[in-house]
């Protein structure tokens, strides 16, 4: 894949974001257990209900994404740019292929006429939150994303909170 990425527009601050405070991180890490324990009970009830056929929306992954794990804590406190690049790359690996697969599925349904609704063919889009690129900034995320065929949509991105990526390469399907 290409390693050339589109640079941010002039005047847009897209560099590394400030590190989180040590006190705030420590408080989040230790106090999160006060709300994680009740949620663990609710998730267990949810999974028992799912096993019995009640189904529903996935609650567990959303709780896990917001939890400050020891690995994440170390990254936030002492992470190097290389570690942040690896973290951002792993996040892009997690969210990118499903977005591409959804678009390929829409295109296949359009081609076969299986759907009453014709999906417009678009480039797959994902949004990456600042928690996944804080140490390298939006510009660093743009470089990591370019290696996987994604480009930053600077017009739709807010580098201080989230970056919107658009898949510009072949979808591979």
C-alpha positions as CSV (number, residue, x, y, z in Angstrom):
1,X,0.0,0.0,0.0
2,X,0.9,3.6,-0.4
3,X,2.8,5.3,2.4
4,X,2.0,8.8,1.0
5,X,-0.7,10.6,2.9
6,X,-2.6,13.8,2.3
7,X,-1.2,16.5,4.6
8,X,-3.5,18.5,6.8
9,X,-4.7,21.9,5.5
10,X,-2.5,24.9,6.5
11,X,-3.2,26.2,10.0
12,X,-4.8,23.0,11.3
13,X,-3.1,21.7,14.4
14,X,-2.8,18.0,13.7
15,X,0.3,17.0,15.7
16,X,0.5,14.9,18.9
17,X,-2.1,15.8,21.5
18,X,-1.0,16.6,25.1
19,X,-0.5,13.7,27.4
20,X,-3.3,13.0,29.9
21,X,-2.5,14.0,33.5
22,X,-1.0,11.4,35.7
23,X,-3.5,12.1,38.5
24,X,-6.5,11.8,36.1
25,X,-5.2,8.5,34.7
26,X,-4.6,7.0,38.1
27,X,-8.1,8.1,39.3
28,X,-9.7,6.6,36.2
29,X,-7.7,3.4,36.5
30,X,-8.6,2.7,40.1
31,X,-12.1,4.2,40.3
32,X,-13.3,2.5,37.2
33,X,-13.8,-0.7,39.2
34,X,-16.6,1.0,41.1
35,X,-18.7,1.0,37.9
36,X,-17.2,-2.0,36.2
37,X,-18.3,-4.5,38.9
38,X,-22.0,-3.6,38.6
39,X,-21.7,-3.7,34.8
40,X,-20.0,-7.1,35.0
41,X,-23.2,-8.4,36.7
42,X,-25.4,-6.8,34.0
43,X,-23.2,-8.2,31.2
44,X,-23.4,-11.7,32.8
45,X,-27.2,-11.4,32.9
46,X,-27.2,-10.2,29.3
47,X,-25.1,-13.2,28.1
48,X,-27.3,-15.6,30.0
49,X,-30.3,-14.0,28.3
50,X,-28.5,-14.3,24.9
51,X,-27.9,-18.0,25.5
52,X,-31.5,-18.5,26.3
53,X,-32.5,-16.7,23.1
54,X,-33.4,-13.2,24.3
55,X,-30.7,-11.7,22.0
56,X,-30.1,-7.9,21.8
57,X,-27.4,-5.4,21.0
58,X,-23.8,-6.0,22.1
59,X,-23.1,-4.4,25.4
60,X,-19.9,-6.1,26.3
61,X,-17.6,-4.7,23.6
62,X,-18.6,-1.1,24.4
63,X,-17.8,-1.5,28.0
64,X,-14.4,-3.1,27.2
65,X,-13.5,-0.2,24.8
66,X,-14.0,2.4,27.5
67,X,-12.0,0.5,30.2
68,X,-8.5,1.6,31.0
69,X,-6.5,-1.6,31.0
70,X,-3.0,-1.8,32.4
71,X,-1.5,-1.9,28.9
72,X,-3.5,1.1,27.9
73,X,-2.5,2.9,31.2
74,X,1.2,2.3,30.4
75,X,0.7,3.6,26.8
76,X,-1.0,6.7,28.0
77,X,1.7,7.4,30.7
78,X,4.9,6.4,28.9
79,X,4.1,5.5,25.3
80,X,6.6,6.3,22.6
81,X,5.5,7.4,19.1
82,X,6.3,3.9,17.9
83,X,4.0,2.3,20.5
84,X,1.3,4.8,19.6
85,X,1.7,3.9,15.9
86,X,1.3,0.2,16.7
87,X,-1.8,1.0,18.8
88,X,-3.3,3.1,16.0
89,X,-2.5,0.4,13.5
90,X,-4.2,-2.2,15.6
91,X,-7.3,0.0,15.9
92,X,-7.3,0.5,12.1
93,X,-7.0,-3.2,11.7
94,X,-10.0,-3.7,14.0
95,X,-12.3,-1.2,12.3
96,X,-11.1,-1.1,8.7
97,X,-11.8,-4.6,7.4
98,X,-15.5,-4.7,8.6
99,X,-16.1,-1.3,6.9
100,X,-14.7,-2.6,3.7
101,X,-16.7,-5.9,4.0
102,X,-19.9,-3.9,4.5
103,X,-19.3,-1.9,1.4
104,X,-18.5,-5.1,-0.6
105,X,-21.7,-6.7,0.7
106,X,-23.7,-3.7,-0.3
107,X,-22.2,-3.8,-3.8
108,X,-22.8,-7.5,-4.1
109,X,-26.5,-7.1,-3.1
110,X,-26.8,-4.3,-5.7
111,X,-25.3,-6.5,-8.4
112,X,-27.6,-9.4,-7.6
113,X,-30.7,-7.3,-7.0
114,X,-31.4,-9.1,-3.7
115,X,-32.3,-5.9,-1.9
116,X,-35.3,-3.6,-2.4
117,X,-33.1,-0.7,-1.5
118,X,-30.2,0.1,-3.8
119,X,-27.2,1.2,-1.7
120,X,-25.2,4.0,-3.2
121,X,-21.6,2.9,-3.9
122,X,-19.4,4.9,-1.6
123,X,-15.9,4.6,-0.3
124,X,-15.8,2.9,3.1
125,X,-15.5,5.3,6.0
126,X,-14.3,4.8,9.6
127,X,-13.9,7.2,12.5
128,X,-10.9,6.9,14.9
129,X,-11.2,8.5,18.3
130,X,-8.3,10.5,19.8
131,X,-7.7,7.8,22.4
132,X,-6.2,5.7,19.6
133,X,-3.8,8.3,18.2
134,X,-3.1,10.8,20.9
135,X,0.7,10.2,21.0
136,X,1.2,10.6,17.2
137,X,-1.5,13.1,16.4
138,X,-3.8,13.1,13.3
139,X,-0.8,13.5,11.0
140,X,0.8,10.4,12.4
141,X,-2.5,8.6,12.1
142,X,-2.7,9.7,8.4
143,X,0.7,8.1,7.8
144,X,-0.3,4.8,9.5
145,X,-3.6,4.8,7.6
146,X,-2.0,5.4,4.3
147,X,-0.1,2.1,4.6
148,X,-3.5,0.4,4.7
149,X,-5.1,2.3,1.8
150,X,-6.9,4.9,3.9
151,X,-6.8,8.7,3.7
152,X,-7.9,11.3,6.2
153,X,-10.9,13.4,5.2
154,X,-9.6,16.6,6.7
155,X,-12.8,18.5,6.0
156,X,-14.8,16.0,8.2
157,X,-12.2,15.5,10.9
158,X,-11.6,17.2,14.2
159,X,-8.0,16.3,15.0
160,X,-8.5,17.2,18.7
161,X,-11.2,14.6,19.1
162,X,-11.6,12.3,16.1
163,X,-10.4,11.6,12.6
164,X,-12.5,10.4,9.7
165,X,-10.7,8.0,7.4
166,X,-11.9,7.1,3.9
167,X,-10.7,4.0,2.0
168,X,-9.4,5.2,-1.3
169,X,-7.7,2.0,-2.6
170,X,-9.2,-1.1,-4.2
171,X,-11.6,-2.9,-2.0
172,X,-10.0,-6.3,-2.8
173,X,-13.2,-8.1,-3.4
